[in-house]
Amino acid sequence: MEMKLIINGMEKEFNCEKVSDLLNILNIKKDTVAIELNKNIVHRENFDKVELNNKDKLEIVKVVGGG
Protein backbone atom coordinates (compact mmCIF):
# COMPACT_ATOMS: atom_id res chain seq x y z
CA MET A 1 0.00 0.00 0.00
CA GLU A 2 1.43 3.38 -1.03
CA MET A 3 1.60 5.80 1.90
CA LYS A 4 3.28 9.02 2.87
CA LEU A 5 5.78 8.79 5.69
CA ILE A 6 7.72 11.60 7.29
CA ILE A 7 11.26 10.36 7.79
CA ASN A 8 13.76 12.59 9.57
CA GLY A 9 11.57 15.57 8.72
CA MET A 10 11.14 14.80 5.01
CA GLU A 11 7.88 13.49 3.55
CA LYS A 12 8.26 10.63 1.09
CA GLU A 13 5.98 7.97 -0.42
CA PHE A 14 6.61 4.28 0.18
CA ASN A 15 4.92 0.99 -0.53
CA CYS A 16 5.42 -0.85 2.75
CA GLU A 17 3.47 -2.22 5.68
CA LYS A 18 5.95 -2.68 8.51
CA VAL A 19 9.10 -1.05 9.83
CA SER A 20 11.18 -3.96 8.52
CA ASP A 21 9.73 -3.45 5.01
CA LEU A 22 10.76 0.21 5.09
CA LEU A 23 14.28 -0.66 6.19
CA ASN A 24 14.57 -3.13 3.30
CA ILE A 25 13.42 -0.48 0.83
CA LEU A 26 15.95 1.98 2.25
CA ASN A 27 18.65 -0.74 2.23
CA ILE A 28 19.32 -0.27 5.94
CA LYS A 29 20.37 -3.18 8.14
CA LYS A 30 18.12 -3.39 11.18
CA ASP A 31 21.01 -4.00 13.55
CA THR A 32 22.60 -0.63 12.66
CA VAL A 33 19.71 1.75 13.43
CA ALA A 34 17.56 3.18 16.17
CA ILE A 35 14.00 4.09 15.20
CA GLU A 36 11.46 6.40 16.77
CA LEU A 37 7.90 6.13 15.43
CA ASN A 38 5.51 8.91 16.42
CA LYS A 39 7.73 9.75 19.42
CA ASN A 40 7.92 6.12 20.60
CA ILE A 41 11.05 3.97 20.39
CA VAL A 42 10.63 0.84 18.28
CA HIS A 43 12.78 -2.00 19.58
CA ARG A 44 14.63 -4.10 17.00
CA GLU A 45 12.77 -7.26 17.94
CA ASN A 46 9.53 -5.51 16.93
CA PHE A 47 10.60 -4.20 13.50
CA ASP A 48 8.79 -7.15 11.85
CA LYS A 49 5.63 -6.57 13.92
CA VAL A 50 5.11 -2.81 14.00
CA GLU A 51 2.81 -1.62 11.22
CA LEU A 52 3.15 1.75 9.53
CA ASN A 53 0.29 4.12 8.74
CA ASN A 54 -0.10 7.04 6.36
CA LYS A 55 1.56 10.22 7.72
CA ASP A 56 3.54 8.38 10.42
CA LYS A 57 6.59 10.31 11.61
CA LEU A 58 9.82 8.37 11.93
CA GLU A 59 13.27 9.34 13.07
CA ILE A 60 15.89 6.90 11.82
CA VAL A 61 19.35 7.19 13.34
CA LYS A 62 22.19 5.07 11.99
CA VAL A 63 24.64 3.76 14.55
CA VAL A 64 28.26 4.42 13.57
CA GLY A 65 31.13 2.67 15.26
CA GLY A 66 34.57 4.11 15.63
CA GLY A 67 37.09 5.23 18.09
Secondary structure as the mmCIF struct_conf table of DSSP 4:
data_model
#
loop_
_struct_conf.conf_type_id
_struct_conf.id
_struct_conf.beg_label_comp_id
_struct_conf.beg_label_asym_id
_struct_conf.beg_label_seq_id
_struct_conf.end_label_comp_id
_struct_conf.end_label_asym_id
_struct_conf.end_label_seq_id
STRN STRN1 GLU A 2 ILE A 7
TURN_TY1_P TURN_TY1_P1 ASN A 8 GLY A 9
STRN STRN2 MET A 10 ASN A 15
BEND BEND1 GLU A 17 GLU A 17
STRN STRN3 LYS A 18 LYS A 18
HELX_RH_AL_P HELX_RH_AL_P1 VAL A 19 ILE A 25
TURN_TY1_P TURN_TY1_P2 LEU A 26 ASN A 27
HELX_RH_3T_P HELX_RH_3T_P1 LYS A 30 THR A 32
STRN STRN4 VAL A 33 LEU A 37
TURN_TY1_P TURN_TY1_P3 ASN A 38 LYS A 39
STRN STRN5 ASN A 40 VAL A 42
HELX_RH_3T_P HELX_RH_3T_P2 ARG A 44 ASN A 46
TURN_TY1_P TURN_TY1_P4 PHE A 47 LYS A 49
HELX_LH_PP_P HELX_LH_PP_P1 VAL A 50 VAL A 50
STRN STRN6 GLU A 51 GLU A 51
HELX_LH_PP_P HELX_LH_PP_P2 LEU A 52 LEU A 52
TURN_TY1_P TURN_TY1_P5 ASN A 54 LYS A 55
STRN STRN7 LYS A 57 LYS A 62
#
